[in-house]
Amino acid sequence: MSLSVEQVMELAPVIPVLVVERVEDALPIAQALVKGGLPALEVTLRTPAALDVIREMAKVEGAVVGAGTVLNPSQLDAAMEAGARFIVSPGLTEPLGKAAVAARVPFLPGTATAGDIMRGLELGLTHFKFFPAETSGGLPALKALAAPLHVARFCPTGGITAENAPKWLAEPFVKCVGGSWVVPKGPVDGAKIEALAREAAALAR
Ligand SMILES: O=C(O)C(=O)C[C@H](O)[C@H](O)COP(=O)(O)O
């Protein structure tokens, strides 16, 4: 079943941002996250294994697997071919935005300025990543942007933690946050990931 970008953002308060080096780690990570209550999984195309990781994770019941770090239309095509059901990018270019709109795939392009968001609105997009959130002025900056650009909704990502997520999630223009903290680097510890996911899934919106 295909979901709208809003539905993807409403699956849980947190979209875990995943950098997975080994295909063997895909299933245990996805299973632990879904079990902990985080079904939307962003697999970044930062490792050679990423497309195979998407294919593996898509087999996990309940998982809604997307691709992150998508930089251009050919990566968008490859991610969708691998089974990605939503697309996240660090920034917004016209070729990528147009390709995502044409593909009718839920798309969260990274934005950090009013101009970025306005270019997205011109393309018909209304939901954006705010990236890198903590270093682009943090919540005061997003509040200032969301006032005039009041139709836009955001997934702040970059520097978000379990500790600072609640202040972002309390805002009406924030639908969810993204972050890598839920899956610590190193050997996969399913119990630990599940516990971190459970804590993240319980954050109030
Ligand atoms: O490459 C992309 O497209 C990204 O999505 C970047 C990630 O969102 C951030 O690198 C996650 O930031 P941290 O949670 O601070 O580790």
The ligand as an SDF file (V2000), in Angstrom:
LIG
                    3D

 16 15  0  0  0  0  0  0  0  0999 V2000
   22.2130   12.2440    4.6110 O   0  0  0  0  0  0  0  0  0  0  0  0
   21.0250   12.5230    4.7180 C   0  0  0  0  0  0  0  0  0  0  0  0
   20.2030   12.5940    3.7950 O   0  0  0  0  0  0  0  0  0  0  0  0
   20.5490   12.7280    6.0080 C   0  0  0  0  0  0  0  0  0  0  0  0
   19.4140   12.3790    6.2280 O   0  0  0  0  0  0  0  0  0  0  0  0
   21.4220   13.2600    7.0430 C   0  0  0  0  0  0  0  0  0  0  0  0
   20.9210   12.7900    8.3550 C   0  0  0  0  0  0  0  0  0  0  0  0
   19.6000   13.1970    8.4810 O   0  0  0  0  0  0  0  0  0  0  0  0
   21.6810   13.2830    9.4710 C   0  0  0  0  0  0  0  0  0  0  0  0
   23.0270   13.0440    9.2780 O   0  0  0  0  0  0  0  0  0  0  0  0
   21.2520   12.6510   10.7490 C   0  0  0  0  0  0  0  0  0  0  0  0
   21.7540   13.4460   11.7350 O   0  0  0  0  0  0  0  0  0  0  0  0
   22.0790   12.9450   13.1860 P   0  0  0  0  0  0  0  0  0  0  0  0
   20.8290   12.3930   13.7860 O   0  0  0  0  0  0  0  0  0  0  0  0
   22.5430   14.1950   13.8620 O   0  0  0  0  0  0  0  0  0  0  0  0
   23.1610   11.9110   13.0670 O   0  0  0  0  0  0  0  0  0  0  0  0
  1  2  2  0
  2  3  1  0
  2  4  1  0
  4  5  2  0
  4  6  1  0
  6  7  1  0
  7  8  1  0
  7  9  1  0
  9 10  1  0
  9 11  1  0
 11 12  1  0
 12 13  1  0
 13 14  2  0
 13 15  1  0
 13 16  1  0
M  END
$$$$
